[in-house]
Amino acid sequence: MRLRRESWGFAIGSVLFALGAWPGYANAVGVTLDNLTYFVGSLFFTTAALIQLLLTGRPLPHRGSSQAARFDWFAAAIQFVGTLLFNVSTLAALLQSNGAEISARMVWRPDAYGSVAFLIASGLAVVATTDRESLWDPNARSWWSTWFGMAGSLAFGASAIGAAVDPASGELRNAAIANAGTFIGALCFLTAAVLALPPRPAR
């Protein structure tokens, strides 16, 4: 049951991020609602990441833990931190769009750090998956899910680079890359979440 909630949390968060980055959505609903869409999506990501961390087991990994179990735990823990950073960046953007005096760096920095956390977490998840299966196992749903997660993290990383603020103009360095990276990354995370979704228990 909790694994299904985790998958649905990541899926809903991904849909909201993809919607926020969809061309024309911000123009249709306004900047404030667009930023609210991102913020709500980040809350779904954080809830799902917390469930994932709890599912990896407690207490913390110890010497008797397998390598895959250790990497799973650290991947989940780092990803959870990354989602918290996205909470901060999306909330800052939402407040900024409502007239709060928040510098662009306060929006971008946690977004960039969150993207780095997702990249590290995805790398650890890949190691954990290949330790259990193999580096190339296209018949395994977990293999596809993990690699789609890595692709999503790479896309989010590209988005963070594009979203860096030019200090001279105050504009994003490349808004097209920022939006495209977010949109593609969200679709990758959505696919990963759907692949990880366990079947309904038989009644």
Salt bridges, closest charged atoms under 4 A:
ASP72 OD2 - ARG132 NH2 2.50
